[in-house]
Amino acid sequence: MGHSLSADKRERQNLKRAHKNRGNRNELRRQMKKVEADVKTGTDPKATLSAGFKALDRAARKNAIPKKRASRLKARLALALNRAKAGAAKK
């Protein structure tokens, strides 16, 4: 407990926000695992990329992750998908 009413309120707000952010990050992790599995299996690259970008953009918009991290992860996702396509074309 804080030393004042405003400190108590701040503590309550921090707990609420932490709970909400935890849920947002967990949802992002679930989505990214699905996307990574799709990349490995090679199913529908456009839909895979779109789903991954959408999940990352949503997490960045909700401030669950920083915007620059979302951008970096989107670039890496596109690179992984292109490498997977190139590997499939060679075979």
C-alpha positions as CSV (number, residue, x, y, z in Angstrom):
1,M,0.0,0.0,0.0
2,G,1.1,3.5,-0.8
3,H,1.5,6.4,1.6
4,S,-1.3,8.4,0.0
5,L,-4.5,7.9,-1.8
6,S,-3.0,8.9,-5.1
7,A,-0.2,6.3,-4.6
8,D,-2.8,3.6,-3.9
9,K,-4.7,4.6,-7.1
10,R,-1.4,4.5,-9.1
11,E,-0.8,1.0,-7.7
12,R,-4.2,-0.2,-8.8
13,Q,-3.8,1.3,-12.2
14,N,-0.4,-0.4,-12.6
15,L,-1.8,-3.8,-11.7
16,K,-4.7,-3.4,-14.2
17,R,-2.3,-2.3,-17.0
18,A,0.2,-5.1,-16.3
19,H,-2.6,-7.6,-16.5
20,K,-3.9,-6.2,-19.8
21,N,-0.4,-6.0,-21.3
22,R,0.4,-9.6,-20.2
23,G,-2.7,-10.8,-22.1
24,N,-1.8,-8.8,-25.2
25,R,1.8,-10.2,-25.2
26,N,0.5,-13.8,-24.7
27,E,-1.9,-13.4,-27.6
28,L,1.0,-12.1,-29.7
29,R,3.1,-15.1,-28.8
30,R,0.3,-17.5,-29.7
31,Q,-0.2,-15.8,-33.1
32,M,3.5,-15.8,-33.9
33,K,3.8,-19.5,-33.1
34,K,1.0,-20.2,-35.5
35,V,2.7,-18.0,-38.2
36,E,6.1,-19.7,-37.6
37,A,4.5,-23.1,-38.0
38,D,2.9,-22.0,-41.2
39,V,6.2,-20.8,-42.5
40,K,7.8,-24.1,-41.7
41,T,5.0,-26.1,-43.4
42,G,4.8,-23.7,-46.4
43,T,1.1,-23.1,-46.3
44,D,-0.2,-20.0,-48.1
45,P,2.6,-17.4,-47.8
46,K,0.4,-14.4,-48.3
47,A,-2.1,-15.3,-45.6
48,T,0.7,-16.2,-43.3
49,L,2.5,-13.0,-43.8
50,S,-0.7,-11.0,-43.4
51,A,-1.6,-12.7,-40.2
52,G,1.8,-12.1,-38.7
53,F,1.9,-8.5,-39.7
54,K,-1.6,-8.0,-38.3
55,A,-0.7,-9.5,-35.0
56,L,2.5,-7.5,-34.6
57,D,0.7,-4.2,-35.6
58,R,-2.1,-4.9,-33.1
59,A,0.5,-5.5,-30.3
60,A,2.4,-2.3,-31.2
61,R,-0.8,-0.3,-31.4
62,K,-1.8,-1.5,-27.9
63,N,1.7,-0.7,-26.6
64,A,2.3,-4.4,-25.6
65,I,5.6,-4.1,-27.6
66,P,7.5,-1.1,-28.9
67,K,6.7,0.0,-32.5
68,K,10.3,-0.5,-33.6
69,R,10.4,-4.1,-32.3
70,A,7.2,-4.8,-34.3
71,S,8.9,-3.4,-37.4
72,R,12.0,-5.5,-36.8
73,L,10.0,-8.7,-36.3
74,K,8.0,-8.0,-39.4
75,A,11.2,-7.7,-41.4
76,R,12.5,-10.9,-40.0
77,L,9.2,-12.7,-40.7
78,A,9.3,-11.6,-44.3
79,L,12.9,-12.7,-44.6
80,A,12.1,-16.1,-43.1
81,L,9.1,-16.5,-45.5
82,N,11.2,-15.6,-48.5
83,R,14.0,-18.0,-47.5
84,A,11.4,-20.8,-47.0
85,K,10.0,-20.1,-50.5
86,A,13.5,-20.1,-52.0
87,G,14.3,-23.4,-50.3
88,A,11.1,-24.9,-51.6
89,A,11.9,-23.7,-55.1
90,K,15.3,-25.3,-55.0
91,K,13.9,-28.7,-54.1
